[in-house]
């Protein structure tokens, strides 16, 4: 339920997140951010699972924020 609410909110506010530059640029930027978060999560998973989740979440938040304001 929460995921669907988040996607509905995200869909209504796409232009506020920097995605008004076009779908292709949005897909590329989001893919890069999620790939970077996956790499951080995989690399940190060997040491600590909570640190892996926290690092991946931080990379995702910073990446989406960067896409929104640049």
FIKOLZA-1660 file (N, C-alpha, C; in steps of 0.1 Angstrom, whole numbers, plus 5000, padded with zeros to 4 digits):
% residues 70
   i   px   py   pz ch aa at
   1 5008 4988 5000  A  X  N
   1 5000 5000 5000  A  X CA
   1 5009 5013 5000  A  X  C
   2 5019 5013 5008  A  X  N
   2 5028 5024 5009  A  X CA
   2 5035 5027 4996  A  X  C
   3 5040 5016 4990  A  X  N
   3 5047 5017 4977  A  X CA
   3 5038 5024 4967  A  X  C
   4 5026 5019 4966  A  X  N
   4 5017 5025 4956  A  X CA
   4 5014 5040 4959  A  X  C
   5 5013 5043 4971  A  X  N
   5 5011 5057 4975  A  X CA
   5 5023 5066 4971  A  X  C
   6 5035 5060 4973  A  X  N
   6 5047 5067 4969  A  X CA
   6 5047 5069 4954  A  X  C
   7 5044 5059 4946  A  X  N
   7 5045 5060 4932  A  X CA
   7 5034 5070 4927  A  X  C
   8 5023 5070 4933  A  X  N
   8 5012 5080 4929  A  X CA
   8 5017 5095 4932  A  X  C
   9 5023 5097 4944  A  X  N
   9 5029 5110 4947  A  X CA
   9 5040 5114 4937  A  X  C
  10 5049 5104 4934  A  X  N
  10 5060 5107 4925  A  X CA
  10 5055 5110 4911  A  X  C
  11 5044 5103 4907  A  X  N
  11 5038 5106 4894  A  X CA
  11 5032 5119 4893  A  X  C
  12 5026 5124 4904  A  X  N
  12 5020 5137 4903  A  X CA
  12 5030 5149 4904  A  X  C
  13 5042 5146 4909  A  X  N
  13 5052 5156 4911  A  X CA
  13 5065 5154 4903  A  X  C
  14 5064 5148 4891  A  X  N
  14 5075 5145 4883  A  X CA
  14 5083 5157 4880  A  X  C
  15 5077 5168 4877  A  X  N
  15 5084 5180 4873  A  X CA
  15 5092 5186 4884  A  X  C
  16 5088 5184 4897  A  X  N
  16 5095 5189 4908  A  X CA
  16 5108 5181 4911  A  X  C
  17 5109 5169 4905  A  X  N
  17 5121 5160 4907  A  X CA
  17 5130 5161 4896  A  X  C
  18 5129 5171 4887  A  X  N
  18 5139 5173 4876  A  X CA
  18 5136 5164 4864  A  X  C
  19 5125 5158 4864  A  X  N
  19 5122 5149 4853  A  X CA
  19 5115 5155 4841  A  X  C
  20 5113 5168 4842  A  X  N
  20 5107 5175 4831  A  X CA
  20 5116 5177 4819  A  X  C
  21 5129 5173 4820  A  X  N
  21 5138 5174 4809  A  X CA
  21 5136 5164 4798  A  X  C
  22 5128 5154 4801  A  X  N
  22 5125 5144 4791  A  X CA
  22 5126 5130 4797  A  X  C
  23 5119 5121 4792  A  X  N
  23 5118 5108 4797  A  X CA
  23 5132 5100 4796  A  X  C
  24 5138 5102 4785  A  X  N
  24 5151 5095 4782  A  X CA
  24 5162 5099 4793  A  X  C
  25 5163 5112 4795  A  X  N
  25 5172 5117 4805  A  X CA
  25 5168 5112 4819  A  X  C
  26 5156 5112 4822  A  X  N
  26 5151 5107 4835  A  X CA
  26 5154 5092 4837  A  X  C
  27 5152 5084 4827  A  X  N
  27 5156 5070 4828  A  X CA
  27 5171 5068 4830  A  X  C
  28 5179 5075 4822  A  X  N
  28 5193 5074 4823  A  X CA
  28 5198 5078 4837  A  X  C
  29 5193 5090 4842  A  X  N
  29 5197 5094 4855  A  X CA
  29 5193 5085 4867  A  X  C
  30 5181 5080 4866  A  X  N
  30 5176 5071 4876  A  X CA
  30 5183 5058 4876  A  X  C
  31 5186 5053 4864  A  X  N
  31 5193 5040 4863  A  X CA
  31 5207 5042 4869  A  X  C
  32 5214 5053 4866  A  X  N
  32 5227 5055 4872  A  X CA
  32 5226 5056 4887  A  X  C
  33 5217 5063 4892  A  X  N
  33 5216 5064 4907  A  X CA
  33 5213 5051 4913  A  X  C
  34 5204 5043 4908  A  X  N
  34 5200 5030 4914  A  X CA
  34 5212 5020 4912  A  X  C
  35 5219 5021 4901  A  X  N
  35 5231 5012 4899  A  X CA
  35 5242 5016 4909  A  X  C
  36 5244 5029 4912  A  X  N
  36 5254 5033 4922  A  X CA
  36 5250 5028 4936  A  X  C
  37 5237 5029 4939  A  X  N
  37 5232 5024 4952  A  X CA
  37 5234 5009 4953  A  X  C
  38 5231 5002 4942  A  X  N
  38 5233 4987 4942  A  X CA
  38 5248 4984 4945  A  X  C
  39 5257 4991 4938  A  X  N
  39 5271 4988 4940  A  X CA
  39 5275 4991 4955  A  X  C
  40 5271 5002 4961  A  X  N
  40 5274 5005 4975  A  X CA
  40 5268 4994 4984  A  X  C
  41 5256 4990 4981  A  X  N
  41 5250 4980 4989  A  X CA
  41 5257 4967 4988  A  X  C
  42 5261 4963 4977  A  X  N
  42 5268 4950 4975  A  X CA
  42 5282 4950 4981  A  X  C
  43 5289 4961 4980  A  X  N
  43 5302 4962 4986  A  X CA
  43 5302 4963 5001  A  X  C
  44 5292 4969 5007  A  X  N
  44 5291 4970 5021  A  X CA
  44 5284 4958 5027  A  X  C
  45 5278 4950 5020  A  X  N
  45 5271 4938 5025  A  X CA
  45 5280 4928 5031  A  X  C
  46 5292 4928 5027  A  X  N
  46 5302 4918 5033  A  X CA
  46 5306 4922 5047  A  X  C
  47 5304 4934 5051  A  X  N
  47 5308 4938 5064  A  X CA
  47 5296 4939 5073  A  X  C
  48 5286 4946 5069  A  X  N
  48 5274 4948 5078  A  X CA
  48 5262 4950 5069  A  X  C
  49 5252 4942 5071  A  X  N
  49 5239 4943 5063  A  X CA
  49 5232 4956 5066  A  X  C
  50 5231 4961 5079  A  X  N
  50 5225 4974 5081  A  X CA
  50 5232 4985 5075  A  X  C
  51 5246 4984 5075  A  X  N
  51 5254 4995 5068  A  X CA
  51 5251 4995 5053  A  X  C
  52 5250 4983 5048  A  X  N
  52 5247 4982 5033  A  X CA
  52 5234 4989 5030  A  X  C
  53 5223 4986 5038  A  X  N
  53 5210 4992 5035  A  X CA
  53 5211 5007 5037  A  X  C
  54 5218 5011 5047  A  X  N
  54 5219 5026 5050  A  X CA
  54 5227 5033 5039  A  X  C
  55 5238 5027 5035  A  X  N
  55 5246 5033 5024  A  X CA
  55 5238 5033 5011  A  X  C
  56 5231 5023 5008  A  X  N
  56 5224 5023 4995  A  X CA
  56 5212 5033 4996  A  X  C
  57 5206 5034 5007  A  X  N
  57 5195 5044 5009  A  X CA
  57 5201 5058 5008  A  X  C
  58 5212 5060 5014  A  X  N
  58 5218 5074 5013  A  X CA
  58 5222 5077 4999  A  X  C
  59 5228 5068 4992  A  X  N
  59 5232 5071 4978  A  X CA
  59 5220 5074 4970  A  X  C
  60 5209 5066 4972  A  X  N
  60 5197 5068 4964  A  X CA
  60 5191 5082 4967  A  X  C
  61 5190 5085 4980  A  X  N
  61 5184 5098 4984  A  X CA
  61 5192 5110 4978  A  X  C
  62 5206 5109 4980  A  X  N
  62 5214 5120 4974  A  X CA
  62 5213 5120 4959  A  X  C
  63 5213 5109 4953  A  X  N
  63 5213 5109 4938  A  X CA
  63 5200 5114 4933  A  X  C
  64 5188 5110 4939  A  X  N
  64 5176 5116 4934  A  X CA
  64 5175 5131 4937  A  X  C
  65 5180 5135 4949  A  X  N
  65 5181 5149 4952  A  X CA
  65 5189 5157 4942  A  X  C
  66 5200 5151 4938  A  X  N
  66 5209 5158 4928  A  X CA
  66 5202 5159 4915  A  X  C
  67 5195 5148 4911  A  X  N
  67 5187 5149 4898  A  X CA
  67 5176 5159 4899  A  X  C
  68 5171 5161 4911  A  X  N
  68 5159 5171 4912  A  X CA
  68 5164 5185 4911  A  X  C
  69 5176 5188 4916  A  X  N
  69 5180 5202 4917  A  X CA
  69 5190 5206 4907  A  X  C
  70 5194 5197 4898  A  X  N
  70 5204 5201 4888  A  X CA
  70 5199 5198 4874  A  X  C
% end
